[in-house]
Amino acid sequence: MNFSVYWQHADAVSKTLYFVLLAMSIATWTIFVLRLMGTRQLKQVAYTRLADALNKLKAKFSPLSFEQRKAVAEQALLRQIAAEKANAEKGVSVLGTIASIAPFVGLFGTVWGIFHALVAVGKSGQAGLAQVATPVGEALIMTGLGLAVAIPAVLAYNICVRFNRTLSNELQDQAHSLLIDTMLQQDSTAQKVDVKTSSDSLVGGQV
């Protein structure tokens, strides 16, 4: 049974389920391709935003103690990491939803096709191949369509989750590096200011 025969014999419910699965498939591949294309760019942008988040605070560090500067910097980095994770997870929940419900949409189409087969048998009073071939064929097609949508969605979801986990670890490492560099620079600057102040006091005392 080819697709044209299936489409001619399919009713409104079967056609609706077909378009639902088609929309799910298009959404899956669109989200997955966009995620793959934006992977490297998202990582570089996230690194830049982490650095910018700290640079905006450097001017406000001077009146704070070392522990206070460290706490403020950590909170700023954690907030930026959370924002980048939220950006990276856009669309991933849609993939998970499609992977979960697509088999059941196909299963509903299968049940609907079997129901048509039973109705055909009941009307004819004979359980012959001619009565059940078309409805059972519809049921098998819907089963195949459900799996064809669900399997790529599951794979795409797992790949995106793996990427997000890797990105989260890399952002944590980058944040630690930025925090260490910032604290060392601030500490060095504070020591220079203290030394200069001590020198000025010593010179003033001698005079």
Secondary structure, DSSP 8 states (H G I E B T S, - for coil): --HHHHHHH--HHHHHHHHHHHHHHHHHHHHHHHHHHTHHHHHHHHHHHHHHHHHHHHTT-TTS-HHHHHHHHHHHHHHHHHHHHHHHTTTHHHHHHHHHHHHHHHHHHHHHHHHHHHHHHHHHS---HHHHHHHHHHHHHHHHHHHHHHHHHHHHHHHHHHHHHHHHHHHHHHHHHHHHHHHHHHHHHHHHHHHHHHHHHHHHHH-
